[in-house]
Amino acid sequence: MRFRASLMAAAVSAVAGLTGCAVNPQPLPTAQGAFTEMVAPPETPPPLTIQDLSINPGYYSWIIDGDDVVFRTEENQDDAVLPEVSVKGASLRIDVGSSVVPAEFIVVIFDELNSTGLPSEPLGEEFNCLADTGPCQLRSTDPFVSANVNLPASTKIVVVHLSYASEDSEDAIRLLSGSWAVRIGED
């Protein structure tokens, strides 16, 4: 099924409202809720696998070799196709190919689709994987940051949003962000 701009726009708008915004510098929360020094983000959007399937980003806004780069899978997002993954049981495994814990690790699930295969609700159900509790449990083991997400059986689409803090040339903090999405297949 096709993945349309409205899904990506809804997911990015709902989940990534801070993309590219400058904020006051402050320590970043870790998965355990403590604070730590800011760590340099990956140089490019990190590779991401879901259930051992390598997933390309659907969107990112990143500083690469000193240039602001905004990427969308397709110029017309109506042409983008979501990869499909199978989930045995309720646990979805997400591996981020970087040992840097992101400033945001959000998983959004959609369980109702309309006749065109797009989510019926624009916002979905959001899980903060940096929180200590909830259906998304995060762990960091070099060279990966991984999450196990307990999904409701009715889940049809999963969007993963990562943001990393980066100092810009004016000593402000900028969020570099990317979003990946998959369709959950029938098992």
C-alpha positions as YAML, in Angstrom:
chain: A
units: angstrom
residues:
- id: 1
  name: MET
  ca: [0.00, 0.00, 0.00]
- id: 2
  name: ARG
  ca: [1.12, 3.55, -0.62]
- id: 3
  name: PHE
  ca: [2.24, 5.85, 2.17]
- id: 4
  name: ARG
  ca: [0.90, 9.34, 1.59]
- id: 5
  name: ALA
  ca: [2.12, 12.77, 2.53]
- id: 6
  name: SER
  ca: [-0.73, 13.23, 4.96]
- id: 7
  name: LEU
  ca: [0.51, 10.32, 7.10]
- id: 8
  name: MET
  ca: [4.10, 11.52, 7.08]
- id: 9
  name: ALA
  ca: [3.00, 15.11, 7.62]
- id: 10
  name: ALA
  ca: [0.70, 14.10, 10.48]
- id: 11
  name: ALA
  ca: [3.37, 11.94, 12.09]
- id: 12
  name: VAL
  ca: [6.12, 14.50, 11.64]
- id: 13
  name: SER
  ca: [3.88, 17.36, 12.78]
- id: 14
  name: ALA
  ca: [2.56, 15.50, 15.79]
- id: 15
  name: VAL
  ca: [5.83, 13.93, 16.82]
- id: 16
  name: ALA
  ca: [8.49, 16.27, 15.50]
- id: 17
  name: GLY
  ca: [7.17, 19.74, 16.18]
- id: 18
  name: LEU
  ca: [10.58, 20.84, 17.45]
- id: 19
  name: THR
  ca: [12.54, 19.92, 14.33]
- id: 20
  name: GLY
  ca: [15.12, 22.56, 13.65]
- id: 21
  name: CYS
  ca: [14.04, 24.87, 16.46]
- id: 22
  name: ALA
  ca: [16.57, 26.52, 18.75]
- id: 23
  name: VAL
  ca: [15.95, 25.97, 22.45]
- id: 24
  name: ASN
  ca: [17.71, 26.96, 25.64]
- id: 25
  name: PRO
  ca: [20.72, 24.71, 26.28]
- id: 26
  name: GLN
  ca: [20.04, 22.20, 29.04]
- id: 27
  name: PRO
  ca: [21.07, 18.67, 29.97]
- id: 28
  name: LEU
  ca: [19.30, 15.88, 28.13]
- id: 29
  name: PRO
  ca: [17.28, 13.21, 29.93]
- id: 30
  name: THR
  ca: [18.52, 9.65, 29.61]
- id: 31
  name: ALA
  ca: [16.44, 6.52, 29.50]
- id: 32
  name: GLN
  ca: [16.85, 6.26, 33.28]
- id: 33
  name: GLY
  ca: [15.53, 9.79, 33.89]
- id: 34
  name: ALA
  ca: [18.89, 11.20, 35.04]
- id: 35
  name: PHE
  ca: [20.66, 14.06, 33.29]
- id: 36
  name: THR
  ca: [23.93, 13.90, 31.43]
- id: 37
  name: GLU
  ca: [26.26, 16.08, 29.36]
- id: 38
  name: MET
  ca: [25.31, 16.63, 25.74]
- id: 39
  name: VAL
  ca: [26.94, 14.10, 23.41]
- id: 40
  name: ALA
  ca: [27.58, 14.89, 19.76]
- id: 41
  name: PRO
  ca: [24.86, 13.45, 17.51]
- id: 42
  name: PRO
  ca: [25.60, 10.99, 14.71]
- id: 43
  name: GLU
  ca: [27.03, 12.71, 11.60]
- id: 44
  name: THR
  ca: [24.11, 11.48, 9.49]
- id: 45
  name: PRO
  ca: [20.72, 10.00, 10.36]
- id: 46
  name: PRO
  ca: [21.56, 6.67, 11.97]
- id: 47
  name: PRO
  ca: [20.61, 3.40, 10.32]
- id: 48
  name: LEU
  ca: [17.49, 1.87, 11.81]
- id: 49
  name: THR
  ca: [16.25, -1.71, 11.80]
- id: 50
  name: ILE
  ca: [12.85, -2.95, 12.85]
- id: 51
  name: GLN
  ca: [12.54, -6.69, 13.44]
- id: 52
  name: ASP
  ca: [15.96, -7.11, 11.70]
- id: 53
  name: LEU
  ca: [14.73, -5.32, 8.55]
- id: 54
  name: SER
  ca: [16.78, -2.26, 7.56]
- id: 55
  name: ILE
  ca: [14.43, 0.72, 7.18]
- id: 56
  name: ASN
  ca: [15.23, 3.87, 5.20]
- id: 57
  name: PRO
  ca: [14.11, 7.16, 6.73]
- id: 58
  name: GLY
  ca: [10.92, 8.64, 5.33]
- id: 59
  name: TYR
  ca: [12.03, 12.09, 6.45]
- id: 60
  name: TYR
  ca: [14.99, 13.81, 8.07]
- id: 61
  name: SER
  ca: [16.28, 17.27, 8.83]
- id: 62
  name: TRP
  ca: [20.01, 17.06, 9.57]
- id: 63
  name: ILE
  ca: [23.23, 19.02, 9.33]
- id: 64
  name: ILE
  ca: [25.50, 16.98, 7.07]
- id: 65
  name: ASP
  ca: [29.01, 18.25, 6.29]
- id: 66
  name: GLY
  ca: [27.95, 21.70, 7.55]
- id: 67
  name: ASP
  ca: [24.87, 21.93, 5.32]
- id: 68
  name: ASP
  ca: [21.22, 21.85, 6.35]
- id: 69
  name: VAL
  ca: [19.72, 18.84, 4.59]
- id: 70
  name: VAL
  ca: [15.99, 18.08, 4.50]
- id: 71
  name: PHE
  ca: [15.10, 14.74, 2.95]
- id: 72
  name: ARG
  ca: [11.78, 13.14, 2.07]
- id: 73
  name: THR
  ca: [11.53, 9.61, 0.65]
- id: 74
  name: GLU
  ca: [9.74, 10.91, -2.42]
- id: 75
  name: GLU
  ca: [9.16, 14.43, -3.66]
- id: 76
  name: ASN
  ca: [5.50, 13.45, -3.70]
- id: 77
  name: GLN
  ca: [5.01, 11.40, -0.54]
- id: 78
  name: ASP
  ca: [2.01, 9.72, -2.22]
- id: 79
  name: ASP
  ca: [4.60, 7.69, -4.13]
- id: 80
  name: ALA
  ca: [6.39, 6.37, -1.03]
- id: 81
  name: VAL
  ca: [5.84, 2.74, -0.09]
- id: 82
  name: LEU
  ca: [6.10, 1.55, 3.51]
- id: 83
  name: PRO
  ca: [8.11, -1.59, 4.11]
- id: 84
  name: GLU
  ca: [6.19, -4.34, 5.87]
- id: 85
  name: VAL
  ca: [7.40, -6.21, 8.95]
- id: 86
  name: SER
  ca: [5.94, -9.19, 10.79]
- id: 87
  name: VAL
  ca: [5.64, -9.24, 14.55]
- id: 88
  name: LYS
  ca: [5.46, -12.53, 16.43]
- id: 89
  name: GLY
  ca: [3.75, -11.93, 19.74]
- id: 90
  name: ALA
  ca: [3.41, -8.34, 20.86]
- id: 91
  name: SER
  ca: [7.03, -7.16, 20.97]
- id: 92
  name: LEU
  ca: [8.50, -5.00, 18.21]
- id: 93
  name: ARG
  ca: [12.30, -4.58, 18.31]
- id: 94
  name: ILE
  ca: [13.85, -1.35, 17.04]
- id: 95
  name: ASP
  ca: [17.64, -1.03, 16.74]
- id: 96
  name: VAL
  ca: [19.25, 2.35, 16.08]
- id: 97
  name: GLY
  ca: [22.73, 2.07, 14.56]
- id: 98
  name: SER
  ca: [24.32, 4.56, 16.97]
- id: 99
  name: SER
  ca: [25.37, 4.30, 20.59]
- id: 100
  name: VAL
  ca: [24.29, 7.93, 21.16]
- id: 101
  name: VAL
  ca: [21.00, 8.01, 23.06]
- id: 102
  name: PRO
  ca: [18.71, 10.45, 21.23]
- id: 103
  name: ALA
  ca: [17.12, 13.46, 22.94]
- id: 104
  name: GLU
  ca: [13.75, 12.13, 21.71]
- id: 105
  name: PHE
  ca: [12.83, 8.54, 20.94]
- id: 106
  name: ILE
  ca: [9.13, 8.48, 20.13]
- id: 107
  name: VAL
  ca: [7.10, 5.60, 18.70]
- id: 108
  name: VAL
  ca: [3.66, 6.36, 17.28]
- id: 109
  name: ILE
  ca: [1.22, 3.57, 16.44]
- id: 110
  name: PHE
  ca: [-1.85, 3.70, 14.25]
- id: 111
  name: ASP
  ca: [-4.44, 0.95, 14.49]
- id: 112
  name: GLU
  ca: [-7.30, 2.19, 12.30]
- id: 113
  name: LEU
  ca: [-6.84, 2.76, 8.59]
- id: 114
  name: ASN
  ca: [-9.26, 4.28, 6.10]
- id: 115
  name: SER
  ca: [-10.11, 2.79, 2.71]
- id: 116
  name: THR
  ca: [-6.94, 4.24, 1.15]
- id: 117
  name: GLY
  ca: [-4.68, 2.60, 3.76]
- id: 118
  name: LEU
  ca: [-3.94, 5.80, 5.67]
- id: 119
  name: PRO
  ca: [-4.54, 6.20, 9.40]
- id: 120
  name: SER
  ca: [-8.09, 7.29, 10.25]
- id: 121
  name: GLU
  ca: [-6.78, 9.46, 13.11]
- id: 122
  name: PRO
  ca: [-3.95, 11.91, 12.36]
- id: 123
  name: LEU
  ca: [-2.15, 11.64, 15.73]
- id: 124
  name: GLY
  ca: [-2.04, 7.95, 16.66]
- id: 125
  name: GLU
  ca: [-0.95, 6.64, 20.06]
- id: 126
  name: GLU
  ca: [2.45, 7.98, 21.13]
- id: 127
  name: PHE
  ca: [5.03, 6.22, 23.32]
- id: 128
  name: ASN
  ca: [8.06, 8.03, 24.76]
- id: 129
  name: CYS
  ca: [10.83, 5.45, 24.84]
- id: 130
  name: LEU
  ca: [12.97, 7.67, 27.09]
- id: 131
  name: ALA
  ca: [10.43, 7.37, 29.92]
- id: 132
  name: ASP
  ca: [11.12, 4.80, 32.61]
- id: 133
  name: THR
  ca: [7.71, 3.19, 32.31]
- id: 134
  name: GLY
  ca: [5.29, 2.24, 29.58]
- id: 135
  name: PRO
  ca: [5.18, -0.12, 26.65]
- id: 136
  name: CYS
  ca: [8.53, 1.02, 25.19]
- id: 137
  name: GLN
  ca: [11.68, -0.10, 27.00]
- id: 138
  name: LEU
  ca: [14.99, 1.42, 25.90]
- id: 139
  name: ARG
  ca: [18.50, 0.06, 26.35]
- id: 140
  name: SER
  ca: [21.85, 1.29, 25.10]
- id: 141
  name: THR
  ca: [24.62, -1.16, 24.28]
- id: 142
  name: ASP
  ca: [27.50, -0.06, 22.08]
- id: 143
  name: PRO
  ca: [27.09, 0.23, 19.11]
- id: 144
  name: PHE
  ca: [23.27, 0.32, 19.33]
- id: 145
  name: VAL
  ca: [20.41, 1.98, 21.11]
- id: 146
  name: SER
  ca: [17.53, -0.50, 21.10]
- id: 147
  name: ALA
  ca: [13.90, -0.44, 22.11]
- id: 148
  name: ASN
  ca: [11.36, -3.17, 22.62]
- id: 149
  name: VAL
  ca: [7.82, -1.90, 22.14]
- id: 150
  name: ASN
  ca: [4.80, -3.91, 23.27]
- id: 151
  name: LEU
  ca: [2.26, -3.34, 20.52]
- id: 152
  name: PRO
  ca: [-1.49, -3.86, 20.69]
- id: 153
  name: ALA
  ca: [-2.54, -6.68, 18.33]
- id: 154
  name: SER
  ca: [-4.53, -4.13, 16.30]
- id: 155
  name: THR
  ca: [-1.43, -2.08, 15.28]
- id: 156
  name: LYS
  ca: [-1.26, -1.43, 11.53]
- id: 157
  name: ILE
  ca: [1.44, 1.27, 11.13]
- id: 158
  name: VAL
  ca: [4.40, 2.23, 13.34]
- id: 159
  name: VAL
  ca: [6.33, 5.50, 13.01]
- id: 160
  name: VAL
  ca: [9.66, 5.93, 14.83]
- id: 161
  name: HIS
  ca: [10.86, 9.48, 15.43]
- id: 162
  name: LEU
  ca: [14.37, 10.26, 16.70]
- id: 163
  name: SER
  ca: [15.83, 13.67, 17.56]
- id: 164
  name: TYR
  ca: [19.39, 14.45, 18.57]
- id: 165
  name: ALA
  ca: [20.59, 17.68, 20.15]
- id: 166
  name: SER
  ca: [23.35, 19.51, 18.35]
- id: 167
  name: GLU
  ca: [25.08, 22.78, 19.16]
- id: 168
  name: ASP
  ca: [24.91, 25.23, 16.30]
- id: 169
  name: SER
  ca: [27.41, 27.95, 15.50]
- id: 170
  name: GLU
  ca: [25.62, 30.43, 17.78]
- id: 171
  name: ASP
  ca: [25.81, 28.16, 20.87]
- id: 172
  name: ALA
  ca: [22.11, 27.39, 20.64]
- id: 173
  name: ILE
  ca: [20.79, 23.86, 20.68]
- id: 174
  name: ARG
  ca: [19.23, 22.52, 17.49]
- id: 175
  name: LEU
  ca: [17.36, 19.26, 17.14]
- id: 176
  name: LEU
  ca: [18.35, 17.03, 14.25]
- id: 177
  name: SER
  ca: [15.51, 14.64, 13.54]
- id: 178
  name: GLY
  ca: [14.41, 11.76, 11.40]
- id: 179
  name: SER
  ca: [11.31, 9.59, 11.03]
- id: 180
  name: TRP
  ca: [10.96, 6.00, 9.83]
- id: 181
  name: ALA
  ca: [7.72, 4.12, 9.24]
- id: 182
  name: VAL
  ca: [6.61, 0.53, 8.66]
- id: 183
  name: ARG
  ca: [3.41, -1.30, 8.03]
- id: 184
  name: ILE
  ca: [2.74, -4.25, 10.36]
- id: 185
  name: GLY
  ca: [1.98, -7.33, 8.27]
- id: 186
  name: GLU
  ca: [-0.33, -10.17, 9.03]
- id: 187
  name: ASP
  ca: [1.56, -12.94, 10.78]
...
